[in-house]
Amino acid sequence: MGYPEEDRATYNLRCDARDREWQTGSGFAMGIFMPDERRLIGEVSLSSIQRGPFQSGFVGYWIDEACAGNGYAPEATAAILAFAFEQIGLHRVEVAIVPRNRPSRRVAEKLGLRNEGVAVSYLEIDGRWEDHVRYAITVEEWLARRGQYVGEWLGGH
């Protein structure tokens, strides 16, 4: 198996899995495509959606290293936050990032997500339990800054 941006079979399997998640409401992922091209350069996802009194989910994102630094990841993350709060009615969204992943942490910081500290041994990655810096935003915070997000990241739409 290759990477979805490089291997069509992997891309198709990933699309099938994402389609099932959309159908069940358990997760929502969106491809990030290079403007004016049909080339996949990343993905932003909303997963682990909990309903009931929690009304929460987790955002994850990745971007092709060659396309990093152009604002695509913060823009896509702002779009999925708008979807989370305004379309499917979540109350809280979290992002968990390995502390050494400075570019991903910069995305959360650019968006003004609240740093809630380090969760020790939070997720297993490649067979190793990794600490993660946890960022979060609630719908109240989103609504208070919605105009800023729309103006800065969502092109006034």
C-alpha positions as CSV (number, residue, x, y, z in Angstrom):
1,M,0.0,0.0,0.0
2,G,1.2,3.4,-0.9
3,Y,0.2,6.9,0.1
4,P,-3.2,8.1,-1.1
5,E,-1.8,11.0,-3.0
6,E,0.6,8.7,-4.9
7,D,-1.3,5.4,-5.3
8,R,-4.7,5.1,-7.0
9,A,-5.7,1.8,-5.3
10,T,-4.9,3.3,-1.9
11,Y,-6.7,6.5,-2.8
12,N,-9.8,4.5,-3.9
13,L,-9.8,2.4,-0.7
14,R,-9.5,5.5,1.4
15,C,-12.4,7.1,-0.5
16,D,-14.6,4.1,0.1
17,A,-13.8,4.1,3.8
18,R,-14.5,7.9,4.0
19,D,-17.8,7.4,2.1
20,R,-18.9,4.8,4.7
21,E,-18.1,7.2,7.5
22,W,-20.1,10.0,5.8
23,Q,-23.1,7.7,5.5
24,T,-23.0,6.7,9.2
25,G,-22.2,10.2,10.4
26,S,-19.2,8.8,12.3
27,G,-16.6,10.8,10.4
28,F,-16.3,13.4,7.7
29,A,-13.1,13.8,5.6
30,M,-12.5,16.2,2.8
31,G,-9.7,16.2,0.3
32,I,-7.5,19.2,-0.2
33,F,-6.8,19.7,-3.8
34,M,-4.3,22.1,-5.5
35,P,-6.2,25.1,-6.8
36,D,-7.0,24.9,-10.5
37,E,-5.7,21.3,-10.6
38,R,-7.2,17.8,-9.8
39,R,-4.2,16.8,-7.7
40,L,-4.8,15.7,-4.1
41,I,-2.4,17.6,-1.8
42,G,-3.9,16.8,1.6
43,E,-6.9,15.9,3.7
44,V,-8.8,17.3,6.6
45,S,-11.0,15.1,8.7
46,L,-13.5,15.2,11.5
47,S,-13.6,11.9,13.3
48,S,-14.5,10.1,16.6
49,I,-17.7,12.0,16.7
50,Q,-19.5,11.6,20.0
51,R,-23.1,12.6,20.3
52,G,-25.3,12.7,23.4
53,P,-24.1,15.1,26.1
54,F,-20.6,15.2,24.7
55,Q,-21.3,16.5,21.1
56,S,-17.6,16.5,20.2
57,G,-15.2,15.3,17.6
58,F,-11.5,15.4,16.6
59,V,-9.9,17.2,13.6
60,G,-6.9,15.8,11.8
61,Y,-5.1,17.1,8.8
62,W,-2.1,16.4,6.6
63,I,-0.7,18.3,3.7
64,D,1.9,17.4,1.0
65,E,5.2,18.7,2.3
66,A,5.8,20.4,-1.1
67,C,2.6,22.4,-0.6
68,A,3.1,23.4,3.0
69,G,3.3,27.0,4.0
70,N,0.7,28.2,1.6
71,G,-2.2,28.4,4.0
72,Y,-4.0,25.3,2.7
73,A,-4.1,23.4,6.0
74,P,-5.5,26.3,8.1
75,E,-8.0,27.1,5.4
76,A,-9.2,23.5,5.2
77,T,-9.3,23.2,9.0
78,A,-11.4,26.4,9.3
79,A,-13.8,24.9,6.7
80,I,-14.2,21.7,8.6
81,L,-14.7,23.7,11.9
82,A,-17.5,25.6,10.2
83,F,-19.0,22.3,9.1
84,A,-18.7,20.8,12.6
85,F,-20.3,23.7,14.4
86,E,-22.7,25.1,11.8
87,Q,-23.8,22.0,9.8
88,I,-23.7,19.0,12.2
89,G,-24.1,20.9,15.5
90,L,-21.0,19.8,17.5
91,H,-20.2,21.7,20.7
92,R,-16.5,21.0,20.9
93,V,-13.7,20.0,18.5
94,E,-10.2,18.9,19.5
95,V,-6.9,18.6,17.7
96,A,-4.1,16.5,19.1
97,I,-0.6,16.9,17.8
98,V,2.8,15.3,18.5
99,P,4.8,18.1,20.2
100,R,7.7,17.9,17.7
101,N,5.3,18.4,14.7
102,R,5.8,22.2,14.7
103,P,4.1,22.8,11.3
104,S,0.9,21.1,12.5
105,R,1.0,23.0,15.8
106,R,1.4,26.2,13.8
107,V,-1.9,25.5,12.0
108,A,-3.7,25.2,15.4
109,E,-2.0,28.3,16.7
110,K,-2.8,30.3,13.5
111,L,-6.5,29.5,14.0
112,G,-6.4,30.5,17.7
113,L,-7.3,27.1,19.0
114,R,-6.9,26.9,22.8
115,N,-3.8,24.9,24.0
116,E,-5.1,22.6,26.7
117,G,-1.7,21.1,27.5
118,V,0.1,17.8,26.9
119,A,-1.6,14.5,27.1
120,V,1.1,11.9,28.1
121,S,1.3,8.7,26.0
122,Y,-1.9,9.8,24.3
123,L,-1.8,7.8,21.0
124,E,0.1,4.9,19.6
125,I,1.9,5.8,16.4
126,D,4.2,3.3,14.6
127,G,4.2,1.1,17.7
128,R,5.2,3.8,20.1
129,W,3.0,5.7,22.6
130,E,3.4,9.4,21.8
131,D,2.6,12.5,23.9
132,H,0.3,15.0,22.2
133,V,-0.4,18.7,22.6
134,R,-4.2,19.1,22.8
135,Y,-5.9,22.0,21.3
136,A,-9.6,22.7,21.4
137,I,-12.4,25.1,20.4
138,T,-16.0,25.2,21.4
139,V,-19.0,26.5,19.4
140,E,-19.2,29.5,21.7
141,E,-15.6,30.4,20.8
142,W,-16.3,29.7,17.1
143,L,-19.3,32.0,17.1
144,A,-17.4,34.8,18.9
145,R,-14.6,34.7,16.2
146,R,-16.7,33.5,13.2
147,G,-16.2,36.8,11.3
148,Q,-12.5,36.5,11.7
149,Y,-12.4,32.9,10.5
150,V,-14.6,33.7,7.5
151,G,-12.7,36.9,6.6
152,E,-9.2,35.4,7.0
153,W,-9.5,31.8,6.0
154,L,-12.8,31.2,4.2
155,G,-12.6,34.0,1.7
156,G,-15.7,35.8,3.0
157,H,-18.0,32.9,2.0
